[in-house]
Amino acid sequence: MFIFRTNFHHEGWSWTPETPNLFDVEFVLKQKENIKDVVSSYFGLRKIHQENGMIYLNNKPYYQKLILDQGYWPTGLMTAPTDDALAKDIQVAKEMGFNGCRKHQKTEDPRFLYWADKLGYLVWGECAAPAVFTHDSSKRLMQEWTEIVDRDYNHPCIVTWVPINESWGVPKISFDRQQQHFSQSLYHYLHSLDATRLVISNDGWAMTETDICAIHHYGHGEEKEEDKYQDFVTTLSTREDLLNRPSTPWPIFANGFIYQGQPILLTEFGGIGFDFSGQKGWGYTSVKNEVDFIKNYRRIINAVYRSKGLWGFCYTQLTDVEQEINGLLTYDRQPKCDLKEIKKINDSFRTPYLE
């Protein structure tokens, strides 16, 4: 095998959502002068890490504006109708000012990851959670994550692994040492397989060892519920307020674990319900028309942007799915409002000074 290096890496070649540089590679297998096989692929140069309460992309502070994406489709359920449809989801999200997604409770089609690599779109990788905590479920989840990392390791778009969400499959993790050990083992196992990405031990609450403090908070209330909204604003305002939020059924960290300076991201919030197409369902709050939809989106995002403790967010969610009507798009991908207005709100942000 002959490998030719024509130049050295410099910063302008790095992969980012804004400049998704990819390098084409062709492997040619020869026997003497006869070509036996040709394989084409690509790669991207990208580094992700966290320090000083911030996430860095290629050694520069990078604020993630993510959208929760469950990857459901009205005809194929978990299967997209076409390859173009996968690309379109990414294009529309970017047009709204998001720079990535949290693929929620789904290990996505490799074609989606291809388009995320090519179009420039960060991805947090997840898989479906087990229903209960058992010896067999633990073994199966560990094996599934082995297969996920083996399959998707080389995609530059993937920057974070999320092995557990909201204590699903580990319902007693707040106080049960066995379930905490399992969460820790997943965290360390994923790092042993993949030292290039961040890992969240339990997205939402009751975290053990984790690279990101990932908090869920849907308590912003309806527009008329000003007290709820002000509580939401106050809770997000500083790092200390986020970590010491008013009592909820679930602690931010599991018993025996404490915050250690990780970046804090609001990884679920929003979820404004809007029955745009006659689909019955629910949202965390509700509106009746497009004007109020945009107004409420602005109200909620402004609270996030005012925070001096957050270093990114993941808004719920990209599309309506089954019984949930809290997407920015309908189930069949029709915009519920002028998407330029969503982009204008998302783009109003300036990187905060963290206190």
C-alpha positions in Angstrom: 0.0 0.0 0.0 1.3 3.5 -0.9 0.0 6.5 1.1 0.8 9.9 -0.4 0.6 13.0 1.9 0.7 16.2 -0.2 0.5 18.8 2.5 0.1 19.2 6.3 -3.1 20.0 8.2 -3.9 23.6 9.0 -6.9 25.2 10.7 -8.7 26.0 7.4 -9.2 22.3 6.7 -11.1 21.5 9.9 -14.7 20.3 9.9 -17.3 22.5 11.5 -21.1 23.1 10.8 -20.1 26.3 9.1 -17.3 24.8 7.0 -17.9 21.1 6.7 -14.6 20.3 5.0 -14.4 16.6 4.0 -11.5 14.8 2.3 -12.2 12.1 -0.3 -10.2 8.9 -0.1 -9.9 6.2 -2.7 -8.4 2.8 -1.8 -7.1 0.8 -4.8 -6.2 -2.9 -4.4 -3.8 -4.1 -7.0 -2.1 -7.4 -7.8 0.9 -6.4 -9.8 -0.7 -3.9 -12.3 -4.2 -5.4 -12.2 -6.8 -3.5 -10.2 -8.7 -6.0 -8.1 -10.9 -3.6 -6.1 -11.6 0.1 -5.5 -13.2 1.5 -2.4 -14.1 5.2 -2.0 -14.7 7.0 1.3 -14.1 10.3 3.1 -13.0 11.7 6.4 -13.2 15.0 8.3 -10.8 16.6 10.8 -12.6 17.6 13.9 -11.8 17.9 17.6 -14.4 18.3 20.5 -13.6 18.7 24.1 -14.7 20.6 27.2 -12.9 22.8 29.7 -13.6 25.9 31.8 -17.4 25.3 31.7 -17.4 25.5 27.9 -17.4 23.1 24.9 -14.7 23.6 22.3 -14.8 22.7 18.7 -11.4 22.6 17.1 -10.0 24.3 20.2 -12.4 27.3 20.0 -15.4 27.9 22.3 -18.5 26.7 20.4 -22.1 27.2 21.6 -24.4 24.4 20.5 -27.9 25.4 19.3 -29.5 21.9 18.9 -33.0 20.7 18.1 -34.4 17.5 19.5 -35.1 15.1 16.6 -36.8 11.8 17.1 -36.6 10.8 13.5 -40.2 9.6 13.1 -42.0 9.6 9.7 -45.8 9.4 9.1 -45.5 6.6 6.5 -42.4 4.6 7.5 -42.4 5.4 11.3 -38.7 4.9 11.9 -37.8 4.8 8.2 -37.5 7.9 6.0 -39.3 7.8 2.7 -36.2 8.8 0.7 -32.6 9.7 1.1 -33.5 13.3 0.1 -35.9 13.4 3.0 -33.1 12.8 5.5 -31.0 15.6 3.9 -34.0 17.9 3.9 -34.5 17.6 7.7 -30.9 18.8 8.2 -31.2 21.6 5.6 -34.5 22.9 7.2 -33.0 22.8 10.7 -29.9 24.7 9.5 -32.2 27.2 7.8 -33.8 27.9 11.1 -30.5 28.6 12.7 -29.7 25.3 14.5 -26.2 23.9 14.2 -27.1 20.3 15.2 -29.5 17.9 16.7 -29.9 15.4 19.5 -31.1 12.3 17.9 -33.6 11.2 20.6 -34.0 7.5 21.5 -33.0 6.4 18.0 -29.8 5.1 16.4 -30.2 6.9 13.1 -29.8 5.7 9.6 -26.1 6.0 8.4 -27.4 8.0 5.5 -28.6 10.7 7.9 -25.1 10.8 9.4 -23.6 11.0 5.9 -25.7 14.1 5.2 -24.8 15.6 8.5 -21.1 15.1 7.7 -21.6 16.6 4.2 -23.9 19.5 5.1 -22.3 20.4 8.4 -24.6 19.4 11.3 -23.6 18.3 14.8 -25.2 15.1 16.1 -25.6 13.7 19.6 -25.9 9.9 19.3 -28.5 7.9 21.3 -30.3 4.6 21.2 -33.6 3.4 22.5 -33.7 2.8 26.3 -34.6 -0.5 28.0 -37.9 -0.5 29.9 -36.5 -2.0 33.1 -33.1 -2.6 34.8 -32.1 -6.2 34.7 -29.0 -8.3 34.2 -30.0 -9.0 30.6 -31.0 -5.5 29.8 -27.6 -4.2 31.0 -25.7 -6.7 28.9 -27.8 -5.9 25.8 -27.4 -2.2 26.2 -23.7 -2.5 26.6 -23.5 -4.7 23.5 -25.7 -2.3 21.5 -23.4 0.6 22.4 -20.4 -1.4 21.2 -22.1 -1.9 17.8 -23.1 1.8 17.6 -19.6 3.1 18.2 -18.1 0.5 15.8 -20.5 1.6 13.1 -20.5 5.3 13.5 -17.0 6.1 14.9 -15.7 7.8 11.8 -18.5 10.3 11.3 -17.1 13.8 12.2 -20.7 15.1 12.8 -21.1 13.0 15.9 -19.7 14.9 18.9 -21.5 13.4 21.9 -22.8 10.0 23.0 -25.9 9.8 25.3 -26.2 6.3 26.6 -29.0 7.0 29.1 -31.9 9.6 29.0 -34.0 10.7 32.1 -33.1 7.6 34.1 -35.1 5.4 31.6 -34.0 1.8 32.3 -32.3 2.9 35.5 -35.2 4.3 37.5 -33.5 4.1 40.9 -30.2 5.6 39.8 -30.6 8.6 42.2 -29.9 6.4 45.2 -29.2 2.8 44.0 -25.5 2.0 43.8 -25.9 -0.9 41.4 -27.7 1.3 38.8 -25.1 4.1 39.4 -22.3 1.6 38.8 -24.0 0.7 35.5 -24.2 4.4 34.4 -20.5 4.8 35.4 -19.5 1.7 33.5 -21.3 2.9 30.3 -19.5 6.3 30.7 -16.1 4.7 31.0 -16.7 2.0 28.5 -17.7 4.5 25.8 -14.6 6.5 26.6 -12.5 3.4 26.3 -14.0 2.7 22.8 -13.9 6.3 21.7 -11.6 8.9 23.4 -12.6 11.6 20.8 -16.1 12.4 22.0 -18.0 13.7 25.0 -20.3 11.3 27.0 -23.3 12.2 29.1 -24.1 9.6 31.8 -27.8 10.4 32.2 -29.3 13.2 30.1 -31.7 15.3 32.1 -31.0 14.6 35.8 -29.5 12.2 38.3 -26.1 12.2 36.5 -23.1 10.3 37.7 -19.8 10.8 36.0 -20.4 13.0 32.9 -18.7 15.4 30.5 -21.7 17.7 30.2 -24.2 18.7 32.9 -27.4 18.2 30.8 -30.5 19.6 32.4 -34.2 19.3 31.3 -36.6 22.0 32.3 -40.1 22.6 30.8 -41.3 24.9 33.5 -41.6 28.1 31.5 -45.4 28.1 31.6 -48.0 29.6 29.3 -47.7 33.3 28.3 -50.3 34.3 30.9 -48.4 32.4 33.7 -45.9 35.1 34.4 -44.8 33.7 37.8 -43.8 30.4 36.2 -41.9 32.2 33.5 -40.0 34.4 35.9 -39.1 31.3 37.9 -37.8 29.8 34.7 -35.7 32.9 33.9 -34.3 33.0 37.5 -33.4 29.3 37.4 -31.5 29.7 34.2 -29.8 32.9 35.1 -26.5 31.7 36.6 -24.6 28.4 37.1 -25.4 28.4 40.8 -29.2 28.9 40.1 -29.2 26.1 37.6 -27.5 23.7 40.0 -29.6 24.7 42.9 -33.0 24.9 41.2 -36.1 24.6 43.3 -36.9 21.0 44.4 -38.0 18.6 41.8 -38.6 14.8 42.0 -35.1 14.3 40.5 -31.8 15.8 41.6 -29.4 17.1 39.1 -26.7 14.7 40.3 -27.3 11.2 41.8 -26.5 10.7 45.5 -22.7 10.7 46.0 -21.9 12.7 42.8 -21.4 16.5 42.5 -20.9 19.1 39.8 -17.3 19.4 38.8 -17.2 22.4 36.5 -18.7 20.7 33.4 -20.4 22.8 30.7 -24.1 23.1 31.6 -26.6 22.7 28.7 -30.3 22.9 28.7 -30.9 19.8 26.7 -34.7 19.7 26.8 -37.2 22.6 27.0 -39.8 24.3 25.0 -42.2 21.9 23.4 -44.8 24.5 22.4 -48.0 22.6 21.4 -49.7 24.0 18.2 -52.4 22.0 16.5 -51.5 23.3 13.0 -52.8 20.5 10.8 -55.6 18.9 12.8 -53.4 16.2 14.4 -54.6 15.6 18.0 -51.9 15.5 20.7 -50.2 17.5 23.4 -47.4 20.0 24.1 -45.8 21.4 27.3 -47.7 24.6 26.6 -50.1 25.5 23.8 -50.9 28.3 21.4 -53.7 28.8 18.9 -52.1 30.6 16.0 -48.8 31.3 14.2 -48.3 34.7 15.7 -48.5 33.3 19.3 -46.3 30.4 18.3 -43.5 32.7 17.2 -44.1 35.0 20.2 -43.8 32.1 22.7 -40.7 30.7 21.0 -39.1 34.1 21.3 -40.1 34.4 24.9 -38.6 31.0 25.8 -35.4 31.4 23.8 -34.8 34.8 25.3 -34.7 33.3 28.7 -32.0 30.9 27.6 -30.0 33.6 25.9 -30.1 35.8 29.0 -28.4 33.0 31.0 -24.9 33.5 32.2 -24.6 29.8 33.2 -25.6 27.9 30.1 -23.3 26.8 27.3 -25.8 25.6 24.7 -29.3 24.2 24.4 -31.5 21.6 22.7 -35.0 22.7 21.9 -38.0 20.3 21.8 -38.6 19.6 19.0 -38.1 19.5 15.2 -41.4 17.8 14.1 -44.6 16.6 15.5 -44.5 12.9 16.2 -47.5 10.6 16.8 -49.3 12.0 19.9 -46.9 15.0 20.3 -47.8 18.2 18.4 -45.0 20.3 19.8 -42.7 20.4 16.7 -41.6 23.5 14.7 -42.8 21.4 11.7 -45.8 19.1 11.4 -45.3 15.4 11.2 -45.2 15.6 7.4 -42.6 18.4 7.6 -44.8 21.4 6.9 -43.6 24.6 8.7 -45.9 25.9 11.4 -44.7 29.4 11.0 -42.3 31.5 8.9 -39.0 29.7 9.5 -37.2 32.9 8.8 -38.6 34.3 12.1 -37.3 31.2 13.9 -33.8 31.8 12.4 -34.0 35.5 13.3 -34.6 34.6 17.0 -31.9 31.9 17.0 -29.4 34.3 15.4 -30.1 37.0 17.9 -27.8 35.3 20.3 -24.2 36.3 21.2 -21.9 34.0 23.0 -22.4 34.7 26.7 -19.9 35.5 29.4 -20.1 32.6 31.9 -20.1 33.5 35.5 
